């Protein structure tokens, strides 16, 4: 699990090991996309005035949906510290 301290520094615990890192702002953000076949789209997702057959012909049967935008990355450069529970 990843937790952030008061300064915004991430702490990542895996089993009996703890990693401390830092959050770095990316120079250029990027999008996370989900690729779906047009046949999987529900009625609420379809565009107004465009039939599903027309969309399938124009897009090759595939639609890309933006799921999120990544603006920061987490860097864990140090060796893990052993913790006892």
C-alpha positions, 0 to 999 in steps of 0.5 A: 500500500502507498501512503503519503506523509505530510510533505507529500512523500510516498511510502510504499510497504510490501510485506516486511519491506518499506520503500521511501520515495518522492513524487516528481512532476512530469514535464508533459502529462500523458493520458491513460486510454482504454480500448473497447470494441464498439459492440461493447458500448452501452446505449448511454455511451453512444454518440447522438445521431450516429448509428452504431454501424456508421461508427463501426465503419468509420473507426474500424470497430474500435473506440478509445476512452480516456480513463485518466491523466498522469501528471506525477510519477513516484520514484523509489530510488533507495534500497528497501528498509526491513520492518518488523511487525 
